[in-house]
Amino acid sequence: MIRILIVDDHDLVRAGLSRMLSDELGINVVAQAKTGEEAINIIREKAIDVILMDIKMPGIGGLEAMKRVHRIDDTIKVIALTACEDDPFPSRMMQSGASAFITKGTDISEVMHAIQMVNTGQRYISPDIAQKMALSPYDKKTDNPFDALSEREMQIAMMVVSCQKVLDISDKLCLSPKTVNSYRYRLFEKLNISSDVELTHLAIRHGMLDANQVGGL
């Protein structure tokens, strides 16, 4: 029996995945979580084999949550979930320890295939995403200034554009506010911008953020 944890800040996504997976033989959906922080608390209390983890969530986000999960138990396999095929994060997630990367719109048979593969120690990437990853070095249109950021800079950038304050970010990442601001100004310099508003516009332009999630811009 493969023990599953579903982590996504959208109730409908969690409920839908849980319902579909619960109908599959050999699958036990042990728990659900809205944030990475909740997921970390759950794995400290329950035995989990595979986590289906949304990348873009409030709080520490999927990338940091995955790293913290693996610090606690590096045998847990993480399948990263994205809302779109053009998501710019697959390489970072796979390099940072994700065992698979799939879209939320994929059918249940592919989700099951990914779960079974990672549970046996293999890796899996949705075919459309894998093709884009393979072709991206040859496609000048995919040049993304965010690729110049370190993992920590990227993480802080995504927390800033999701309207999290410096003090909140420092608390969640266990960094001093001064350190957070240092990262913030360093990524501004790398991206050739000077404000959070410019960062948000740039994130929308390069598919890092859904414009519908941002008001007043």
RANORKA-V381056 format. One record per pair of residues at least 12 apart in sequence whose ideal C-beta (glycine too) atoms are under 10 Angstrom apart, sorted by the first residue. I is the first residue (numbers start at 1). J is the second residue. Records with the same first field share a line. If there is no record, write none. Layout:
# RANORKA-V381056
I: J, J
This chain:
# RANORKA-V381056
1: 25, 26, 27, 28, 30, 49
2: 21, 24, 26, 27, 28, 29, 30, 48, 49, 50, 77, 112, 115, 116, 118, 119
3: 27, 28, 29, 30, 31, 46, 47, 48, 49, 50, 51, 76, 119
4: 17, 18, 21, 22, 24, 27, 28, 29, 30, 31, 32, 48, 49, 50, 51, 52, 79, 115, 119
5: 29, 30, 31, 32, 33, 38, 39, 42, 43, 46, 48, 49, 50, 51, 52, 53, 69, 76, 78
6: 18, 21, 29, 30, 31, 32, 33, 39, 50, 51, 52, 53, 54, 79, 81
7: 31, 32, 33, 34, 35, 36, 38, 39, 40, 42, 51, 52, 53, 54, 57, 62, 65, 66, 69, 78, 81
8: 32, 33, 34, 35, 39, 52, 53, 54, 55, 56, 57, 62, 81, 83, 104
9: 33, 34, 35, 36, 38, 54, 56, 57, 58, 59
10: 34, 54, 57, 83, 104
11: 32, 34
13: 32, 52, 54, 81, 83, 104
14: 29, 32, 33, 34, 52, 54
15: 32
16: 104, 108
17: 29, 32, 52, 81, 104, 108, 111
18: 31, 32, 52
19: 108
20: 107, 108, 111, 112
21: 52, 108, 111, 112, 115
23: 108
24: 108, 109, 111, 112, 115
25: 112
26: 112, 115, 116, 119
27: 49, 50, 111, 112, 115, 116
28: 49
29: 52
30: 42, 43, 46, 47, 48, 49, 50
31: 43, 45, 46, 48, 51
32: 52
33: 51, 53, 54, 57, 65
34: 54, 57, 58, 59
35: 54, 57, 58, 59, 60, 61, 62, 65, 172
36: 53, 54, 57, 58, 59, 60, 61, 62, 63, 64, 65, 66, 67, 68, 69, 172
37: 57, 58, 59, 60, 64, 65, 68, 172
38: 57, 59, 65
39: 51, 53, 54, 57, 59, 60, 62, 65, 66, 68, 69, 76, 78
40: 60, 64, 65, 68, 69, 71, 72
42: 69
43: 68, 69, 72, 73, 76
44: 69, 72, 73
47: 73, 76
48: 69, 73, 75, 76, 77
49: 75, 76, 77, 115, 118, 119
50: 76, 77, 78, 79, 99, 100, 114, 115, 116, 118, 119
51: 65, 66, 69, 76, 77, 78, 79, 80, 81, 98, 99, 118
52: 78, 79, 80, 81, 100, 102, 104, 111, 114, 115
53: 65, 66, 69, 78, 79, 80, 81, 93, 98
54: 80, 81, 82, 83, 104
55: 80, 81, 82, 83, 87, 88, 89, 90, 92, 93, 98, 101, 158
56: 81, 82, 83, 87, 89, 158, 161, 162, 208, 209, 210, 213
57: 81, 158, 162
58: 159, 162, 163, 164, 172
59: 159, 162, 164, 168, 169, 172
60: 155, 159, 164, 169, 172, 173, 174
61: 89, 154, 155, 156, 158, 159, 162, 164, 172, 173
62: 78, 80, 81, 82, 89, 93, 96, 98, 155, 158
63: 80, 89, 92, 93, 96, 97, 98, 151, 152, 154, 155, 158
64: 96, 151, 152, 155, 158, 159, 172, 173
65: 78
66: 78, 80, 93, 96, 97, 98, 99
67: 96, 97, 151, 155
69: 97
70: 96, 97, 98
74: 97
75: 121
76: 97, 99, 118
77: 97, 98, 99, 100, 114, 115, 117, 118, 119, 120, 121, 122, 123
78: 93, 96, 97, 98, 99, 100, 101, 118
79: 93, 98, 99, 100, 101, 102, 111, 114, 115, 117, 118, 124
80: 92, 93, 94, 96, 97, 98, 99, 100, 101, 102, 125
81: 93, 98, 100, 101, 102, 103, 104, 106, 111
82: 101, 102, 103, 104, 105, 126, 129
83: 103, 104, 105, 210
84: 103, 104, 105, 129, 207, 210
85: 103, 105, 106, 126, 127, 128, 129, 131, 132
86: 103, 128, 129, 132, 142, 206, 207
87: 101, 103, 129, 132, 207, 208
88: 132, 136, 142, 144, 146, 147, 154, 203, 206, 207, 208
89: 101, 146, 154, 158, 207, 208
90: 102, 125, 126, 129, 130, 132, 133, 136
91: 133, 136, 147
92: 146, 147, 149, 151, 154, 155
93: 125
94: 123, 125, 133
95: 151
96: 151
98: 118, 123, 124, 125
99: 114, 115, 117, 118, 119, 121, 122, 123, 124, 125
100: 113, 114, 115, 117, 118, 122, 123, 124, 125, 126
101: 114, 123, 124, 125, 126, 129, 130, 133
102: 114, 115, 124, 125, 126, 127, 128, 129
103: 126, 128, 129
105: 126
106: 126, 127, 128, 129
110: 124, 126, 127
111: 126
114: 126
142: 206, 207
143: 206
144: 202, 205, 206, 207, 208
145: 187, 190, 191, 192, 193, 202, 205, 206
146: 158, 187, 190, 191, 199, 202, 203, 206, 207, 208
147: 206
148: 187, 190, 191
149: 183, 186, 187, 190, 191
150: 183, 186, 187, 190
152: 173, 175, 179, 180, 183, 186, 187
153: 183, 184, 186, 187, 188, 190, 191
154: 183, 187, 208
155: 169, 172, 173, 183
156: 169, 170, 173, 175, 179, 180, 181, 182, 183, 184, 186, 187
157: 183, 184, 187, 188, 190, 191, 196, 199, 200, 202, 203, 208, 209
158: 199, 203, 208, 209
159: 172, 173, 180, 184
160: 180, 183, 184, 187, 188, 196, 199, 200, 203
161: 196, 197, 199, 200, 201, 202, 203, 204, 208, 209, 213, 214
162: 200, 203, 209, 213, 214
163: 196, 200, 213, 214, 215
165: 177, 180
166: 178, 179, 180, 181, 184
167: 180
168: 180
169: 181, 183, 184
184: 196, 199
187: 199
191: 203, 206
197: 214, 216, 217
200: 213, 214, 217
201: 214, 217
204: 217
